[in-house]
Amino acid sequence: KFTAGPVETSANVLQSRADSLLVNGKKDIYTQYQLSGKYNIIKGVSAFADLGYMYFRSASNNRALSNKGPVAAVGMNLNF
């Protein structure tokens, strides 16, 4: 995490390996890369943006069960 004045940023990597429901003895793999930014407008009000890329690899040989693609979210936080 990096903070400079009203700006906060972070970079994250998440990876999970779990027993496959379809293939005994093998693991499904989920990986997500994420960049986040937040700007504190005034006390209690901030805007944020999250950009990322996700990749799910099924242990099955059927590649239709795997998935990948970009993810994005933008919004505002209000704290009372």
C-alpha positions as CSV (number, residue, x, y, z in Angstrom):
1,K,0.0,0.0,0.0
2,F,1.2,3.5,-0.9
3,T,-0.3,6.7,0.5
4,A,0.5,10.3,-0.5
5,G,-1.8,13.0,0.8
6,P,-5.4,12.2,-0.3
7,V,-4.3,9.3,-2.6
8,E,-4.0,5.7,-1.7
9,T,-2.9,2.9,-4.0
10,S,-2.2,-0.8,-3.7
11,A,-1.3,-3.8,-5.9
12,N,-2.4,-7.4,-5.0
13,V,-2.0,-10.9,-6.3
14,L,-4.4,-13.6,-5.1
15,Q,-3.9,-17.3,-5.9
16,S,-6.0,-20.2,-4.8
17,R,-5.5,-23.9,-5.4
18,A,-8.4,-26.2,-4.4
19,D,-9.3,-29.8,-5.0
20,S,-11.2,-30.2,-8.2
21,L,-14.8,-31.2,-8.0
22,L,-14.5,-32.8,-11.5
23,V,-11.1,-34.6,-11.4
24,N,-10.0,-36.6,-8.4
25,G,-6.5,-35.9,-7.2
26,K,-6.1,-32.7,-9.2
27,K,-6.4,-29.0,-8.3
28,D,-8.3,-26.1,-9.9
29,I,-6.3,-22.9,-9.9
30,Y,-7.7,-19.3,-9.5
31,T,-5.3,-16.3,-9.9
32,Q,-6.2,-12.6,-9.7
33,Y,-4.0,-9.6,-10.2
34,Q,-5.5,-6.3,-9.0
35,L,-4.5,-2.6,-8.9
36,S,-6.5,-0.3,-6.6
37,G,-6.7,3.4,-6.2
38,K,-8.6,5.6,-3.8
39,Y,-8.9,9.4,-3.6
40,N,-10.2,11.0,-0.4
41,I,-12.3,14.0,-1.6
42,I,-13.3,15.3,1.9
43,K,-13.5,13.7,5.3
44,G,-15.9,10.7,5.0
45,V,-16.1,10.9,1.1
46,S,-13.8,9.0,-1.2
47,A,-13.8,7.7,-4.8
48,F,-12.2,4.4,-5.8
49,A,-11.2,2.4,-8.8
50,D,-10.1,-1.3,-9.0
51,L,-8.7,-2.8,-12.1
52,G,-7.7,-6.4,-12.4
53,Y,-7.3,-9.6,-14.5
54,M,-8.6,-13.0,-13.4
55,Y,-7.7,-16.4,-14.6
56,F,-9.4,-19.7,-13.6
57,R,-7.9,-23.0,-14.8
58,S,-9.9,-26.1,-14.3
59,A,-8.1,-29.3,-13.7
60,S,-10.4,-30.9,-16.3
61,N,-9.0,-31.3,-19.9
62,N,-12.3,-29.5,-21.1
63,R,-11.0,-25.9,-21.6
64,A,-14.6,-24.7,-21.7
65,L,-14.6,-25.0,-17.9
66,S,-11.7,-22.5,-17.6
67,N,-12.2,-18.8,-17.8
68,K,-10.1,-15.6,-17.9
69,G,-10.7,-11.9,-18.4
70,P,-10.5,-8.3,-17.1
71,V,-12.4,-7.0,-14.1
72,A,-13.1,-3.4,-13.1
73,A,-15.1,-1.5,-10.4
74,V,-15.5,2.2,-9.7
75,G,-17.5,3.8,-7.0
76,M,-17.7,6.1,-4.0
77,N,-17.4,5.4,-0.2
78,L,-19.5,7.5,2.2
79,N,-18.5,7.1,5.9
80,F,-20.7,8.7,8.6
